[in-house]
Amino acid sequence: MTSLAKSAPAIAHGGNLGQARRLFPDAPEPWVDLSTGINPFAYPVPPLEPELFQRLPEPDALADLQTVAARAYGALSAQVVAAPGTQILLPLLARLVPPGKAAVLTPTYAEHARAATLAGHQVSEVRSLTDLAAADLAVLVNPNNPDGRLIEREALLALADQMTARKALLVVDEAFMDVGPEGTSLADALYDRNLVILRSFGKFHGLAGIRLGFALANPTIADRLRDQLGPWIVSGPALTIGTAALADTAWAGYMRAKLIETADRLDELLTGAGLSIAGGTSLFRLARSEDVGALWERLCRHGILTRKFDNLPHHLRFGLPGNEAAWSRLEEALKAA
């Protein structure tokens, strides 16, 4: 193919505090990082035995994790593939079908289009489900990042059936489905469809640094992904932490309620400062401003990192403050702006 299949520019994302410090060396420390959609109220990490760091991860521990994940997500164990974060799965998914036409429902997480380009696909960013249906590889995020857009389950299943009939592939990234409406996930509807669902562990559980995520797919596709990933793909500590956290349904229920309350508080603060809420989930809010550049810079000078987007020039994404000191600094910075 052309050089598009060989290279694609790296994409800037949230969470780069090192770069923020270099750009604004006089900003107060510690920085308040609101540039990601990661839960600031992290799941309490259980005590870890030293041997988890000394031995190769046990296959039985991986099987246990995938069983617990299947129960948490509403899938079957044979349909669950664990990986060191969903990011590593993107190029593998893009190569499940021969190079052809890929379509990504936009605006959304930019790495999907980049991974499809690297796999040799001709990538189009589209605005409707109808435009996805003719692609060899179709990708959408539900709930969407950064605007929280939700697509009805019935419409997605109809699309999956259309693509399966053509031997095409539909990828639905459910990275934020842990805080999505009940009954929206497609995890219980995989069957023999050419459908892959991505689930993030680190965002909802606030433990993005351990790098853990899952692909859910019918057993044939799941086995292909496992073969590509190879052995020992998830670290021993991640297996232990992930199994404990996904089994803790009481914590999950409590956290969902806490995140809703916190997101409501953030809405009040942002609208009180003259911003309008354009969407989001209970893990992040998308706000509209006519002068995003000046607002982003003002927040940075107060040691607060938010997420701006080249393709959404009037929008800024805010994660949730995790403590009262962060709330106070955000309120002060918004007043100054």
N, C-alpha and C positions, 0 to 999 in steps of 0.2 A: 504494500500500500504506500501511500505518501508518507512524508515525514510526520504527519499528524499522528500516525500510529506509533511513532518512536519517541516522541517527546511532547510534553505539555507543560506550560509554565506552572510553577508552584503557586498555590493560592494562600493568601493571607487569611488567617482565622482569628477568633478571639483567644484570650488567654496568654498572649505574648507580653508578659510584664517586663521582660528584659528589654524589649524594643521600646516600650512605653517609658521606662526609666531613662533610656538613652535620649529619647525625644524631649523629655521633660525632667531634667536632672534636679530641678529645684522643687519638685512636687513633694508633699509631705509623705512620710513613711509611717506605717506600712500602707502600701497601695490597697485600695478596695477594688477587687476585680469583679465587675458586673458585666463582663464582656462575653460570658458563656451562659448556657442554659443548664448549668450543673447545680444540683441541690446544695445550698450552703450548710444544710443540717445533715451532715454525713452519718451514715449507718455506723454504729460503734464497732470497730474492728475487734473480733475476738482474739484472745491470746493465741499466739502462734508458736508451735513447737520448733526448736532449732532445726530438726531434721527436714522440715519443709524446705529449707534453704540449702540443705546439704545433699538431698537425694533427687533423682529425676522424678517428675510427677507420676503418680501411680495411675494406671489405666482404670482401676476400680474407682478412684476418686473422680476421674473425669466422667465415668458412667453415672456416678451418684449425682454430680452436678447437673448433668443433662436430664436426669430423671426429675430432679427438683425444679429445674427450669421449665420442663414440659408441663409440670403441674401448675407452676406460677403463670405461665403464658397461655395455657389451655390447648396445648399441642400434645403429641405423642412422643415418647422418648426417641423413637427411631427417626423422628423428623427434626431433631434438635442437633445443631452443630455448634459447639463452643469454639471460640476464637479469642485471640488477644486483642479485643476491641473489634467493632464492626468495620473500622476503616480498612483493615487488612483484607476484608472480604470483598470490597468493592471491585478491585481488578479481577478477582477470581470469578465473580458473578458475571462481569462483562464478557468473560471468555467462555461462558457456558454455551453461547450461541456463536456461529461463525460471524466474522466481521460483516456488517451490513449497516442498516439504518437504526440508529438509537434515538429515542425521544425522551426528554426529561421535562416533567411538568414544572414550570418555573413561575415566580421566583422561588428558589429553594437552596438547599445545601449544595455548594458548587462542586464538591468532590465527585459526585455521581457523574456529571458530564465529563470531568477530567479523566476519571477511570475508564469510561467508555471510549474516549478518544485514544487513550493509551492502548486499548485493546484492538484498535483499528477500525472502530465504528465511525460512520459519518453522523455526527451528533447535531440534533436540532433541539432547541429549547422552545417548548410549546406552551399554550395557555389553556387547553381543554382536553378532556378525556378522549374526545373524538380524534384529536390529533395524535394521541398515543396509540390508538388501535391499529394503525398501519405499520408500526415499527417492528423490527425484529427483536429489539430490546427496549422495553418501556420502563421508566423509573418515576416514582412519585414518593413524596414524603407525607405521612399521615399519622398524627397531626403535623402540619407543615411547619418548617423552620424557614423564615422567622415570623410568619404572620398567623400561625395557628390554624390555618385553613383545614377544615375537615371535609372529607368526601364520604358520602353514604356508603355503607357496606354493600348494599345491593348493586350499586353502580360499579363498584370495584370487582365484585364477583362476576358480573356480566362481562367486564373488560377482560378479566382473567380467563374466562371461558372462550372468548373470542380469540385471544392470543394462543391459548392451548390448541385450539382447532387448527391454527396456522403453524404450529410448532414454534411459535415465538415465545418470549419470556417476559413476564411481568415481575418487577421488583418493587415491593412496597416497604419503604423504610419507616418502621414504627418506633423510632428512637425515643419519642416522647409519649408513647401510648400508655405508659404507666400512670400518667396523669390525664389520659383521654377518657371520654365517656364510656361507661360500661357497655359492652356489646358491640363496640366499634371495630375491634381487632379482627383480622382474618385468620388468626392462628388456628382456629378450630375448623377451618374450611380448606385445608391444603389438598387432601385426598390425592388424586393423580393430576392435579392442575400444574401447569408450568408457571408456578408462582413461588417466589421466595420472599420471605418476610425477614426483616432485620430488626433485632431488639437490642437496645443498649442497656447495659447494666449500670455503668458508672454515672449516668446523668441523674436518674431518680435516686440512686443510693448515695450520691455525692462522693463516689470513690473512683473518679475517672482515671486516677493515676495507676490503679492496678491493672488497667487495660483488659477488659473482659466484655465480650459481646456475643451475640448468637445469631445464626441464620436458621430459620425454620423453613422446611421444604419437604416435599414428598420424599420417601426413602431413596429413590433413584438419584435425585439431585443431591440429597444430603450425603450419600455415599461418594459422589463425585467430588464434593467440596472437601470431605474428610481426606480423600486420597491426595488432593492437592495440598492440604495443610500439613499432612504428615504427623508423626508422633510428637508427644510432649509439647503440644502447641500452646497450652495454657499452663502457667507456672503453678507450682504447688501451693504457694500462699494464696494466689487468686482462686484456685479450686476450693480451698477451705473457706475463704471469706465469702465467695459467691454462693456456695452451698448454704452456709448459715444465713446469709441475708435473704436469699430468695425463699427460704423456708419460713421466715419470720413474717407471717401475714399480719400479726398484731401491729408490728412496727409500720408496715406498709399502709394499713388503714389509718393509723394515727398520722402518718406523714402526709398522706393525701389531704387530710383535713387541714393540717398546719400550713401546707403550701397554698391552699386556696385562701386562707386568712391572710397570709403574707403577701400574696399577689394583690389582694384587694387593698391592702395598706399601701402597696406601691402605686396602684392606680390613683388613689387619693392624693398621694404626694405629687405625682407627675401632673395630674390634671390641675391641682392647686397651683402648680408652677406655670400653667398656661399651655401645657402640652396636651395633645389629644391621643387617646389610646386607639391604635389601628389594628390591634389583634394580639395574639400570643397564646401561651398556655399558662398554667399555674407555676411553671418553672422560669418563664421569662415573659416580658411585655414588650411589644413593639409600639413605640411612640412616634408621633409625627411632629415635626418642627420645620418652620420655613427656613431656618438657618442652622442646619445640622452641624456644619463645619465649625462654626463659632461655639456652639453648645458643647460639642465633643471636646474641643480644645480647652474650654473653660473647665469642664469636668476633669480633664487630665491634669490641669494645673492645680486642682484640688486633690490630686492623687486618686482619681476615680476613673477606671477604664471601662468604657462601654463599647458597643459594637456598631460601627457604621458600615454601609454597604454601597459599593459603586453603582449597583443597579437600582438602588432605592435612595436617591439623593436627598429625600426629605424625611427619612426615617432613621431612628436610632433604637437599638435593642438594649434593654436593661435586664440583667439578671437580678436575683433577689439579694438584698443585703442580709448578712448572716448574723449581725449583732447590733446593739444599740449605738455603738461608736460609728459603725458604717452608716446607719440611718441618719445620724446627726450630721455626718460629713456630707452625705448626699443632699440633705435638706439645705445645709448652708451653701453648698455649691450651686444648687438650683436657684436659691434666692439671689446669689451674686450674678448669676447669668441673666 
